């Protein structure tokens, strides 16, 4: 919830999605979260980080 554009409801939806389907490897993976669309993702994308290489992918 410290990231601009992420409120309590969206934060919980992100946690729920991650618990059900695993780690997010790409920013676009967050589009599977209810309430996150392209515009909202673009808003908080600068505050996110993802695995640095495919070596870390399962």
N, C-alpha and C positions, 0 to 999 in steps of 0.2 A: 504494500500500500504506500510505500515511500516513493514509488515511481509515479511521475505525473501521468494521469489518465487511468490509473489503477485504483479503484476503490475496493471496499470490503467484498462486495459481491463478485467483482471480476477476479480479485485475488483468490477467493475461494474456488471459483470456476477453474482457474489455472491449476490450483493444487489438485482438485478433483480429476482433471484431465491427465495430469502427470501421474497421479496414483493409478489411474486405470490403464494408461497406455505407455507409460515410461517417459524417459527424458526427451526434452525437445532438442533436436539437433540443428534445426534451421529456423529462422524467424517465421517462415511460412507455416511451420508446425502449429504455431499459436492460433492460426485461423480456425483450427478445429475446436477451439474453446468458444462455447456459447457467449455471445456478447462482444467478441473481438472480430472486427472486420478490418479491411485494408486500411481505412483511415485511422482507426484507433491504434492499430499495430504501428503505423508510421509515426504516430505521436510519441510512443514510448520506446521505439526501436533503438534510439541512441543510448539508452540506459541498460541495454541487455548485452549479454555475451553468450556465446555458444561454443561447443567444442572446436578447438583450433584446427583439428585435422580429422580425416576420416579414420585414422588409426584408432581413435577413441570410440568409434562407432561399433555397436555390437555386430 
